[in-house]
Amino acid sequence: MAAFNTILPLSFAAGINLYLTVLVVGFSVRYGWVPDVPAGLHVFGSAPVLIAAGVLYVIQFFVDKIPLSIICGTFCIRLFGLSARWSS
């Protein structure tokens, strides 16, 4: 039951944003913010996992928030074969 109480909130948070969830869990494990962390979650506190999650979160944030047309104009939209209806 203890594992279920730990995993259930993590699954809800991952539905919101996976990379941010990994960052929060990783920092919690690394700095001891949560006592009695299950053994399987200690890998999230390692530096490579935290760096990868941070980089992927920043990439996902910018790709999600900035439209493709602002980044490279209509040339990219035509290059990738996207129609004007798709972006509206």
Phi, psi and omega in degrees: 000328181294322178294322179296320179293336177274318186284325183300309177298326178294323180291323177293318179293324179293332175294334178281307179198113186296313185291322177293323176297316179297321178297313182295315178296318180298315178293324178297319179289315186295320184259006174072029180288335180243121179283154176056056179285136177300149185301327182290344182266356181293336180295333180292341180274358180284151183299316180299322180291318179295319179294314180297317180295321179295315179296314180294326177295316179296317178298313180297321180299311182289322179293325181284325188267335184253121180296151180299325182293331178285324183292311185225015175074192183287344178301315180295321181297317178289324180297318181274001176075025179270136180275164178292332179292329182296322183276352181259000000 
